[in-house]
Amino acid sequence: MSKVSVIGSMSCQEGKADEMEKVLTKMTDVVRGQEGVHVYSYHRDENDKFWFFALMDSQEAVQNHANVPGMAEVMQEAMPLMAAPPEMATCTPVAEIGLS
């Protein structure tokens, strides 16, 4: 089965980007070592919008991601900082360098 990419973005409330960055760092710590996760990263642009990229072994790994111990607690911290719900897409890599 092909690997699965999850790509997304989220905007945070004005003045909350530094706090959001700390929460997203906690989220990566929660996910660290999760079976089936190869890449899990957040990126901040010059407008304080956050971008997300993950590469996982399978759709099952994507589904298991939500159940990682500690994930619900960190999401509870992130939700009040968001200006709108995150936008996420799940897709299949078709051409890449360095993701294998």
N, C-alpha and C positions, 0 to 999 in steps of 0.2 A: 504494500500500500504506500502511496505517496505521502511525503511529509505535508504538514498543514501550516500555513502562515496565518497569523492573526495580525491585522493592521488596523490602527485606529487613531482617533484624536479625541482630546477633551479640552474644553476651555474651563478655566477656573474663574471664580469671582474676582473682581478687581482688588488688588492688594493682597491676594491670597496665594500667589504663585510660589513664594518661598516656602510657605507652609505645605502646599501641595507637593513640592519637590521632596520634602522630608517624608511625607506620607508615602509617596511612590517609591522612595528608597526602602522604606519598611516593607512595602509590598514585594519588592524584588528579593528582600531577605527571606520573606515567608515562602516564596516560590523556589528559592535556591535549593537545588538537590531534588526537586520534584522529578520523578521518573517520567521520561518522555519529553522533557523540555530541554531544547538545545540552546535557544536564544530567548531572552526575555528582557526587553529594554524599553526605557522611557527616554524621550528626548524633548527638550524645551527650546522653542524658537524665540526669536527676538520680540514677539508679541505676547510672550508668556502663555502660548498655547502649547499643550503637551501632546506629543505623538508617541504611539506605542507600536512596537514590533515584537512578535514572538514567532519562533519556529518550533514546531512540536512534531513528534513522531506520527501522530494519528489524530483523527477526530476524537477518539476515546481519550487521549491525553488532554485535548482541549476541554472536554466535558469534565474530566477529573480535576482540572485546574480549579474550578469553582469550589471544590470540596477540600482543598488543601487546608489542614489545620491552621487557623489564624487568619485565613483569607477574609472571612466574614467580618471579623473585628477591624481589620485594616480598611475594608470597604466602608464600614460605618464611619471611619475617620475621614475618608475621601469624599463621600457624598455631599456633606454640607459645604465643601469647598468648591464644588462644581457649579458653573453657571448654567449648564444644561446637561442632559444625559450624554454619556460618551457615545461616539459613533464608532462602530467596530465592523470589520468585514473579515470573513474567513475565506481563504483562498488556497490554491495549490501552486507552489512554485513551478514555473515552466522553464526559466533560464536563470542561472545564478553563478556566482563566483564565491567560493568560501563558505557556503552553507551546508555542504555535504557532510 
